[in-house]
Amino acid sequence: MMWKSSFRICTYVIVLALALMGSMFRPVVVSGASMQPALHDGQVALMDRRSTGVTSLKRGDVVVFHHGRELFIKRVYALPGDAIRVLNFANGATGFLGDDAFPANRILRFAKLKPYMVHISRIVVPRDRVFVVGDNRTCSVDSRQFGPVAVDSIVGKVVSTREAIAALPHRLLPTAFASIEP
């Protein structure tokens, strides 16, 4: 009789733990190549739904957010109050002044010699917004096109990939997936 009581308590604890975990973490499926090489098309990642406020975000965090009716997954490049300089080249390429690919001294020299070839715009990220970009910048649609993202549109932070999800009961996964657009 005592074992039935213990079994019932253990069952309640397990059900409660799964319910809490389901409300805090959510598996998501990456769709598209905009986050390569970090995340690949079809890869499963685990999103922490608790980490969405400005104070919990850091440069380099990978976040899931709403943009219109779509969900996107991108990396936080700049935080509220940060000033960044976006490069727009005549051939359609974009980048950020000071990145490894675009050293400031060389780009500024180039811009003086051929101002028609590159436009440099300074952006200060507004309060309660973050500037997000895809890791694969050549094919990513991100804050360079649609501007900084409101922090309240962020639904979670990616905390792990498929390895962490392998431990979850597979019967729970199909209904918990969210498709993430590039």
Long-range contacts (C-beta under 8 A, 24 or more apart in sequence): 18-169, 18-172, 22-172, 22-176, 23-49, 24-48, 24-49, 24-50, 25-49, 25-159, 26-156, 26-176, 26-178, 27-165, 27-168, 27-173, 27-176, 27-177, 27-178, 28-64, 28-71, 28-73, 28-158, 28-177, 28-178, 28-179, 28-180, 29-177, 29-178, 29-179, 29-180, 30-73, 30-180, 31-179, 31-180, 31-181, 31-182, 32-139, 32-180, 32-181, 32-182, 33-136, 33-139, 33-182, 34-73, 34-74, 34-134, 34-135, 34-136, 34-139, 34-140, 34-141, 34-142, 34-182, 35-62, 35-73, 35-74, 35-75, 35-134, 35-135, 35-136, 35-140, 35-182, 36-135, 36-136, 37-135, 37-136, 38-62, 38-75, 38-135, 39-73, 39-135, 39-158, 39-161, 43-161, 43-162, 44-161, 44-162, 44-165, 44-177, 45-73, 45-158, 45-160, 45-161, 45-162, 45-165, 46-158, 46-159, 46-160, 46-161, 46-164, 46-165, 47-155, 47-156, 47-157, 47-158, 47-159, 47-178, 48-156, 48-157, 48-158, 48-159, 49-155, 49-156, 50-156, 51-156, 51-157, 51-159, 52-151, 52-152, 52-154, 52-155, 52-156, 52-157, 53-151, 54-79, 54-80, 54-128, 54-130, 54-151, 56-157, 57-130, 57-151, 57-154, 57-157, 61-157, 61-158, 62-157, 62-158, 63-130, 63-132, 63-154, 63-156, 63-157, 63-158, 64-154, 64-155, 64-156, 64-157, 64-158, 64-178, 64-180, 65-132, 65-149, 65-153, 65-154, 65-155, 66-153, 66-155, 67-146, 67-149, 67-153, 70-181, 71-155, 71-178, 71-179, 71-180, 71-181, 72-132, 72-141, 72-142, 72-180, 72-181, 72-182, 73-158, 73-180, 74-132, 74-133, 74-134, 74-140, 74-142, 74-143, 74-149, 75-132, 75-133, 75-134, 75-135, 76-130, 76-131, 76-132, 77-130, 77-131, 77-132, 77-133, 77-143, 78-123, 78-125, 78-130, 78-131, 78-148, 79-125, 79-130, 80-125, 80-126, 80-127, 80-128, 80-129, 80-130, 80-151, 81-124, 81-125, 81-127, 82-124, 82-125, 82-131, 83-122, 83-123, 83-124, 83-125, 84-122, 84-123, 84-125, 84-131, 85-120, 85-121, 85-122, 85-123, 86-120, 86-121, 86-123, 86-144, 87-118, 87-119, 87-120, 88-118, 88-119, 88-120, 88-121, 89-117, 89-118, 90-116, 90-117, 90-118, 93-138, 94-137, 94-144, 95-137, 123-148, 128-152, 130-154, 134-182, 139-182, 140-182, 141-182
